[in-house]
Amino acid sequence: MKRHRHAIFLVMFLALLVRLAYVLTLGETIYWEDEFDYAALGRSLAEGHGYVDGDGQPTAFRPVGYPLLLAALYKAGVRTPSEVRSAQAVLGVVSVLLVYLIADRLAGRRAALTAALYTALYPYFVFMTGTLFANLWFAVTLLAAVYAILEAERIESTALWGAGGLLLGFSTLSVTTAAPLAPVTLFWLFLAKGFRRRTLQGAAAFIAAFFVVVAPWSYRNLHELGTPMLSTNGGRNLWLGNNPATTINSGSNIAMPPELQARIDAASEVEADFIYTEGALAYIAAEPLRFIVRSLLKGAALWRFDPSPTTEGYKVDPLLLSYLSFFTYAPILMLAVVGFVKAGDGQKKVMLLWLFYFAVFTAVHALYISKVRFRLPLDHLLIIMAAAAMSRLRVESRAEVPSINQWKPNYEKEHALV
């Protein structure tokens, strides 16, 4: 225990050093449009102006979870991009600890330490620390929710089920595509435990806590914008994923037709969301076969071996990035598959929840747009599965090697005959 405590603290310290070393190279510049929006929304909240856009109008185009974190940091005096990134380096360390705790619960301390070390050094996670996106905050809240859910299932704790619901609610406020994870979690719970009284109590606590977090934001949007939706960018993302210019990698880099642009410019935020949705659905109805094929390809692309999360500004050598992508991500994806195949019944039950999460994210981004950064928080779970696989393979290899007591009698008998 003492050795493992020292080891995990060293791994966490290493994670902090690596992340700080990276983010301190970025200076005060930010590059993505999303980053400018998040920073402005966080500052607006902190200064008491409300959740408003550049024109001072109420908005829900960006989900509120990450701007709330930025507002809290701003209130605490963490205001410049470099300071926020440094604070996110600490969040990265928290994610390492959560990976350790979940992996320990799944496969023991040796596997947990392996998973934590890989998480500390995984290039994508280091990169994620330097971006002003919701990904890292989402990853931390999701991992915390997973840990609470697994412990709640293990000891049948209603309070922990409530904690899991709260944390998954915060995840949903940051990344709205996490909303389907709540019903999927309940499905897994009833699949694992059946419809027992204790299970129903846990499910009720989970649902109530989830809505305690999510409902106020939904009500605010209904009151201010006339819609209870968690964000008003769903229609735009649906259109970006389903129009004549869409490819599996196009993302948001698509020029809008002039007629559509004119309609969007003349519409309110909510009206624009419906216009985008209408256009996407019309395209899907006109090209059903192309929609199906492209959706399948986008779903597969979410898990591709050579995905780049970078953009102009965050300059990385393309060849170096390609090598880093392949040689750090491909092994954990393949080992995760091995981990599930070789897992015991108890481990398979846990991993089944994660497979449900993978399936939900794949389906959502197959329908909308598929970018690697949307998948990165789930890589934490892949790493835990991969570490469990390595632990199982290590045990199996040792079992196949004869011990000294197995071969010694035969050795002595052969030499006696000689």
C-alpha positions as CSV (number, residue, x, y, z in Angstrom):
1,M,0.0,0.0,0.0
2,K,2.7,2.4,1.0
3,R,4.7,1.7,-2.2
4,H,1.6,2.2,-4.3
5,R,0.7,5.5,-2.6
6,H,4.2,6.8,-3.3
7,A,4.0,5.5,-6.9
8,I,0.7,7.1,-7.7
9,F,1.8,10.4,-6.2
10,L,4.9,10.3,-8.4
11,V,2.8,9.6,-11.5
12,M,0.4,12.5,-10.6
13,F,3.4,14.8,-10.2
14,L,4.8,13.7,-13.5
15,A,1.4,14.4,-15.1
16,L,1.5,17.9,-13.7
17,L,5.0,18.6,-14.9
18,V,4.3,17.4,-18.4
19,R,1.2,19.4,-18.8
20,L,2.7,22.6,-17.4
21,A,5.7,22.2,-19.6
22,Y,3.4,22.0,-22.6
23,V,0.9,24.8,-21.7
24,L,3.6,27.2,-20.9
25,T,4.8,27.0,-24.5
26,L,1.4,28.3,-25.8
27,G,1.6,31.9,-24.3
28,E,-1.6,33.9,-24.2
29,T,-2.9,33.1,-27.7
30,I,-6.1,31.2,-28.4
31,Y,-7.0,30.0,-31.9
32,W,-10.4,28.4,-32.2
33,E,-13.7,30.3,-32.5
34,D,-15.2,28.1,-29.8
35,E,-12.4,29.1,-27.4
36,F,-13.1,32.8,-27.9
37,D,-16.8,32.1,-27.2
38,Y,-16.2,30.1,-24.1
39,A,-13.8,32.7,-22.7
40,A,-16.2,35.5,-23.4
41,L,-19.1,33.6,-21.8
42,G,-17.1,32.8,-18.7
43,R,-16.1,36.4,-18.3
44,S,-19.6,37.6,-18.8
45,L,-20.9,35.3,-16.1
46,A,-18.1,36.3,-13.7
47,E,-18.8,40.0,-14.2
48,G,-22.5,39.6,-13.6
49,H,-23.7,40.3,-17.1
50,G,-25.4,36.9,-17.5
51,Y,-25.1,34.2,-20.1
52,V,-25.2,36.5,-23.1
53,D,-23.6,36.8,-26.5
54,G,-21.5,39.6,-27.9
55,D,-24.6,41.7,-28.5
56,G,-25.8,41.3,-24.9
57,Q,-28.6,38.9,-25.9
58,P,-29.3,35.7,-23.9
59,T,-27.8,32.7,-25.6
60,A,-27.6,28.9,-25.3
61,F,-25.5,28.3,-28.4
62,R,-22.6,27.0,-26.3
63,P,-23.4,24.6,-23.4
64,V,-23.1,26.3,-20.1
65,G,-21.0,23.8,-18.1
66,Y,-17.5,24.8,-19.2
67,P,-18.2,28.6,-19.1
68,L,-19.4,28.1,-15.5
69,L,-16.0,26.6,-14.7
70,L,-14.2,29.5,-16.4
71,A,-16.4,32.0,-14.5
72,A,-15.4,30.3,-11.2
73,L,-11.7,30.5,-12.2
74,Y,-12.1,34.1,-13.2
75,K,-13.6,34.9,-9.8
76,A,-10.6,33.2,-8.2
77,G,-8.2,35.4,-10.1
78,V,-7.4,32.9,-12.9
79,R,-8.1,35.0,-16.0
80,T,-5.5,34.8,-18.8
81,P,-5.4,31.9,-21.2
82,S,-2.0,30.7,-19.7
83,E,-3.5,30.8,-16.2
84,V,-6.6,28.8,-17.3
85,R,-4.4,26.3,-19.0
86,S,-2.3,25.9,-15.9
87,A,-5.5,25.3,-13.8
88,Q,-6.5,22.7,-16.4
89,A,-3.1,21.0,-15.8
90,V,-4.3,20.4,-12.3
91,L,-7.6,19.0,-13.7
92,G,-5.5,16.7,-15.8
93,V,-3.9,15.4,-12.6
94,V,-7.3,14.8,-11.1
95,S,-8.2,12.7,-14.2
96,V,-5.1,10.6,-13.6
97,L,-6.2,10.0,-10.0
98,L,-9.7,9.0,-11.1
99,V,-8.4,6.6,-13.8
100,Y,-6.2,5.0,-11.0
101,L,-9.2,4.6,-8.7
102,I,-11.5,3.2,-11.4
103,A,-8.8,0.8,-12.7
104,D,-8.0,-0.3,-9.2
105,R,-11.7,-1.1,-8.7
106,L,-11.7,-3.1,-12.0
107,A,-8.4,-4.9,-12.2
108,G,-6.2,-4.2,-9.1
109,R,-3.4,-1.8,-8.2
110,R,-0.8,-2.9,-10.7
111,A,-3.2,-2.4,-13.6
112,A,-4.3,0.9,-12.0
113,L,-0.8,2.2,-11.8
114,T,-0.2,1.3,-15.5
115,A,-3.4,3.0,-16.5
116,A,-2.5,6.1,-14.5
117,L,1.0,6.4,-16.0
118,Y,-0.3,6.0,-19.5
119,T,-3.0,8.7,-18.8
120,A,-0.3,11.0,-17.4
121,L,1.8,10.8,-20.6
122,Y,-0.9,10.2,-23.3
123,P,-0.1,12.9,-25.9
124,Y,-3.8,13.6,-26.6
125,F,-4.5,14.3,-23.0
126,V,-1.5,16.6,-22.7
127,F,-2.8,18.4,-25.8
128,M,-6.3,18.6,-24.4
129,T,-5.0,20.6,-21.4
130,G,-3.9,23.5,-23.6
131,T,-7.2,24.0,-25.3
132,L,-10.0,26.2,-23.9
133,F,-12.6,23.5,-24.7
134,A,-15.1,21.6,-22.5
135,N,-13.3,18.2,-23.2
136,L,-11.1,18.1,-20.1
137,W,-13.8,19.3,-17.7
138,F,-16.2,16.9,-19.3
139,A,-13.7,14.1,-18.9
140,V,-13.2,14.8,-15.2
141,T,-16.9,14.9,-14.4
142,L,-17.6,11.8,-16.5
143,L,-14.8,9.8,-14.8
144,A,-16.1,11.0,-11.4
145,A,-19.6,9.9,-12.4
146,V,-18.3,6.5,-13.5
147,Y,-16.5,5.9,-10.3
148,A,-19.5,6.9,-8.2
149,I,-21.8,4.7,-10.3
150,L,-19.5,1.6,-10.0
151,E,-19.2,2.1,-6.2
152,A,-23.0,2.6,-6.0
153,E,-23.6,-0.6,-7.9
154,R,-21.0,-2.5,-5.8
155,I,-22.3,-1.5,-2.3
156,E,-25.9,-0.7,-3.4
157,S,-25.7,2.8,-2.1
158,T,-28.6,5.2,-2.9
159,A,-26.5,8.2,-1.9
160,L,-23.7,7.2,-4.4
161,W,-26.3,6.7,-7.1
162,G,-27.4,10.3,-6.4
163,A,-23.8,11.5,-6.6
164,G,-23.5,9.7,-10.0
165,G,-26.6,11.4,-11.3
166,L,-25.3,14.8,-10.1
167,L,-21.9,14.3,-11.8
168,L,-23.4,13.0,-15.0
169,G,-25.7,16.1,-15.0
170,F,-22.6,18.3,-14.8
171,S,-21.1,16.3,-17.7
172,T,-24.3,16.9,-19.7
173,L,-24.2,20.7,-19.1
174,S,-20.7,20.7,-20.6
175,V,-21.3,18.3,-23.5
176,T,-24.9,17.9,-24.4
177,T,-24.3,14.6,-26.3
178,A,-23.7,13.1,-22.8
179,A,-27.5,13.4,-22.1
180,P,-28.2,9.9,-23.6
181,L,-25.7,8.4,-21.1
182,A,-28.2,8.8,-18.3
183,P,-30.9,6.4,-19.7
184,V,-28.1,4.1,-20.9
185,T,-26.7,3.9,-17.3
186,L,-30.1,3.0,-15.9
187,F,-30.5,0.3,-18.6
188,W,-27.1,-1.1,-17.5
189,L,-28.2,-0.9,-13.8
190,F,-31.4,-2.9,-14.4
191,L,-29.5,-5.4,-16.6
192,A,-27.0,-5.9,-13.9
193,K,-29.3,-5.9,-10.8
194,G,-32.8,-6.6,-12.0
195,F,-35.9,-4.8,-10.8
196,R,-35.3,-5.1,-7.1
197,R,-36.4,-2.6,-4.5
198,R,-32.9,-1.4,-3.8
199,T,-32.2,-1.0,-7.5
200,L,-35.3,1.1,-8.0
201,Q,-34.3,3.3,-5.1
202,G,-30.9,3.8,-6.7
203,A,-32.4,4.6,-10.1
204,A,-34.8,7.1,-8.5
205,A,-31.9,8.9,-6.7
206,F,-29.9,8.9,-9.9
207,I,-32.7,10.4,-12.0
208,A,-33.7,13.0,-9.4
209,A,-30.1,14.2,-9.0
210,F,-29.5,14.3,-12.7
211,F,-32.5,16.6,-13.2
212,V,-31.6,18.7,-10.2
213,V,-28.6,19.8,-12.2
214,V,-30.0,19.9,-15.7
215,A,-33.5,21.2,-15.2
216,P,-32.6,24.7,-14.1
217,W,-30.6,25.3,-17.2
218,S,-33.4,23.9,-19.3
219,Y,-35.9,26.1,-17.6
220,R,-33.7,29.2,-18.1
221,N,-33.6,28.5,-21.8
222,L,-37.4,28.0,-21.9
223,H,-37.9,31.3,-20.1
224,E,-35.2,33.4,-22.0
225,L,-35.3,31.8,-25.4
226,G,-38.6,29.9,-25.6
227,T,-37.1,26.5,-25.9
228,P,-36.1,24.0,-23.2
229,M,-33.2,22.6,-25.2
230,L,-29.8,22.3,-23.5
231,S,-28.2,24.2,-26.4
232,T,-29.2,25.8,-29.7
233,N,-26.3,24.5,-31.8
234,G,-27.8,21.0,-32.4
235,G,-29.4,22.0,-35.7
236,R,-26.2,23.6,-37.0
237,N,-24.2,20.5,-36.2
238,L,-26.9,18.3,-37.8
239,W,-26.7,20.4,-41.0
240,L,-22.9,20.3,-40.9
241,G,-23.1,16.5,-40.8
242,N,-25.8,16.2,-43.5
243,N,-25.5,18.5,-46.5
244,P,-24.1,18.0,-50.1
245,A,-20.6,19.2,-49.1
246,T,-20.3,17.0,-46.0
247,T,-17.5,14.5,-45.8
248,I,-16.5,12.2,-42.9
249,N,-13.8,14.7,-41.9
250,S,-15.4,18.0,-42.9
251,G,-16.5,19.1,-39.4
252,S,-17.5,22.8,-39.4
253,N,-15.3,23.8,-42.4
254,I,-18.2,24.0,-44.8
255,A,-19.2,27.2,-46.5
256,M,-23.0,27.8,-46.3
257,P,-24.9,28.5,-49.5
258,P,-25.7,32.2,-49.8
259,E,-29.5,31.6,-49.5
260,L,-29.1,29.7,-46.3
261,Q,-26.7,32.2,-44.9
262,A,-29.2,35.0,-45.6
263,R,-32.0,33.1,-43.8
264,I,-29.7,32.4,-40.8
265,D,-28.6,36.0,-40.6
266,A,-32.1,37.2,-40.5
267,A,-33.3,34.7,-37.9
268,S,-33.0,34.5,-34.1
269,E,-30.8,32.0,-32.5
270,V,-33.6,29.5,-31.9
271,E,-35.1,30.1,-35.4
272,A,-31.7,29.5,-36.9
273,D,-31.5,26.2,-35.1
274,F,-34.8,25.1,-36.7
275,I,-33.7,26.3,-40.1
276,Y,-30.5,24.3,-39.9
277,T,-32.5,21.2,-38.7
278,E,-35.1,21.6,-41.5
279,G,-32.3,21.8,-44.1
280,A,-30.5,18.7,-42.8
281,L,-33.7,16.7,-42.6
282,A,-34.6,17.7,-46.2
283,Y,-31.2,16.5,-47.4
284,I,-31.5,13.2,-45.5
285,A,-35.0,12.6,-47.0
286,A,-33.6,13.3,-50.5
287,E,-30.4,11.2,-50.1
288,P,-31.3,8.3,-47.7
289,L,-28.7,5.9,-49.0
290,R,-25.9,8.5,-49.0
291,F,-27.0,9.5,-45.5
292,I,-26.7,5.9,-44.2
293,V,-23.3,5.2,-45.8
294,R,-21.9,8.5,-44.7
295,S,-23.2,8.0,-41.2
296,L,-21.5,4.6,-40.9
297,L,-18.3,6.1,-42.1
298,K,-18.5,9.0,-39.7
299,G,-19.1,6.6,-36.8
300,A,-16.1,4.5,-37.8
301,A,-14.0,7.7,-38.2
302,L,-14.6,8.6,-34.6
303,W,-12.3,5.7,-33.7
304,R,-9.7,6.0,-36.5
305,F,-6.0,5.3,-35.8
306,D,-4.6,8.5,-37.1
307,P,-6.9,11.3,-35.9
308,S,-5.5,14.8,-35.6
309,P,-7.1,17.1,-32.9
310,T,-5.0,20.1,-34.0
311,T,-5.8,23.1,-36.0
312,E,-3.9,26.1,-37.4
313,G,-2.1,27.8,-34.6
314,Y,-1.5,24.8,-32.4
315,K,1.4,23.9,-34.7
316,V,2.6,20.3,-34.6
317,D,4.8,18.6,-37.2
318,P,2.3,16.5,-39.3
319,L,4.6,13.5,-39.5
320,L,5.3,13.6,-35.8
321,L,1.6,14.0,-35.1
322,S,0.9,11.0,-37.3
323,Y,3.4,8.8,-35.4
324,L,2.2,10.0,-32.0
325,S,-1.4,9.3,-33.0
326,F,-0.8,5.8,-34.3
327,F,1.7,4.5,-31.8
328,T,-0.1,5.8,-28.7
329,Y,-3.7,5.3,-29.6
330,A,-3.8,2.1,-31.7
331,P,-2.3,-0.1,-29.0
332,I,-4.8,1.0,-26.4
333,L,-7.7,0.5,-28.8
334,M,-6.6,-3.0,-29.7
335,L,-5.7,-3.9,-26.1
336,A,-9.1,-2.7,-24.9
337,V,-10.7,-5.2,-27.2
338,V,-8.5,-7.9,-25.7
339,G,-9.3,-6.7,-22.3
340,F,-13.1,-7.2,-22.8
341,V,-12.6,-10.6,-24.5
342,K,-10.4,-11.9,-21.6
343,A,-12.3,-10.2,-18.8
344,G,-13.9,-12.1,-16.0
345,D,-17.7,-11.9,-15.5
346,G,-17.4,-9.1,-12.9
347,Q,-15.1,-7.1,-15.2
348,K,-17.2,-7.7,-18.2
349,K,-20.2,-6.3,-16.4
350,V,-18.3,-3.0,-15.7
351,M,-16.9,-2.8,-19.2
352,L,-20.4,-3.4,-20.7
353,L,-21.4,0.0,-19.3
354,W,-18.5,1.6,-21.1
355,L,-19.3,-0.2,-24.3
356,F,-22.8,1.3,-24.0
357,Y,-21.2,4.7,-23.7
358,F,-19.0,4.1,-26.7
359,A,-22.0,3.1,-28.7
360,V,-24.0,6.2,-27.7
361,F,-21.2,8.5,-28.7
362,T,-20.6,6.7,-31.9
363,A,-24.3,6.9,-32.9
364,V,-24.6,10.6,-32.0
365,H,-21.5,11.6,-33.9
366,A,-22.3,9.4,-36.9
367,L,-25.5,11.4,-37.2
368,Y,-23.9,14.8,-36.5
369,I,-20.2,15.5,-37.1
370,S,-17.3,13.3,-36.2
371,K,-14.2,14.9,-34.7
372,V,-11.5,13.2,-32.7
373,R,-11.7,15.7,-29.9
374,F,-15.3,14.5,-29.2
375,R,-14.0,11.0,-28.5
376,L,-10.9,11.9,-26.4
377,P,-12.7,11.8,-23.0
378,L,-13.7,8.2,-23.7
379,D,-10.0,7.3,-24.3
380,H,-9.6,7.3,-20.5
381,L,-11.9,4.2,-20.3
382,L,-10.1,2.6,-23.2
383,I,-6.8,3.0,-21.3
384,I,-8.3,1.3,-18.2
385,M,-9.6,-1.6,-20.4
386,A,-6.1,-1.9,-22.0
387,A,-4.4,-1.9,-18.6
388,A,-6.7,-4.7,-17.4
389,A,-5.8,-6.6,-20.6
390,M,-2.1,-6.2,-19.9
391,S,-2.6,-7.4,-16.3
392,R,-4.6,-10.5,-17.5
393,L,-2.0,-11.3,-20.2
394,R,0.8,-11.0,-17.6
395,V,-1.0,-13.5,-15.3
396,E,-1.6,-15.9,-18.1
397,S,2.0,-15.8,-19.3
398,R,3.3,-16.5,-15.8
399,A,0.9,-19.5,-15.5
400,E,2.4,-21.0,-18.7
401,V,6.0,-20.8,-17.4
402,P,7.0,-23.9,-15.3
403,S,8.1,-23.0,-11.8
404,I,11.4,-24.3,-10.3
405,N,9.5,-27.0,-8.4
406,Q,7.9,-28.2,-11.6
407,W,11.0,-28.9,-13.6
408,K,13.5,-29.7,-10.8
409,P,12.6,-33.4,-10.4
410,N,12.8,-34.1,-14.1
411,Y,16.1,-32.3,-14.3
412,E,17.6,-34.4,-11.4
413,K,16.1,-37.6,-12.9
414,E,17.7,-37.0,-16.3
415,H,21.1,-36.3,-14.7
416,A,20.9,-39.5,-12.6
417,L,20.3,-41.5,-15.7
418,V,23.4,-39.9,-17.3
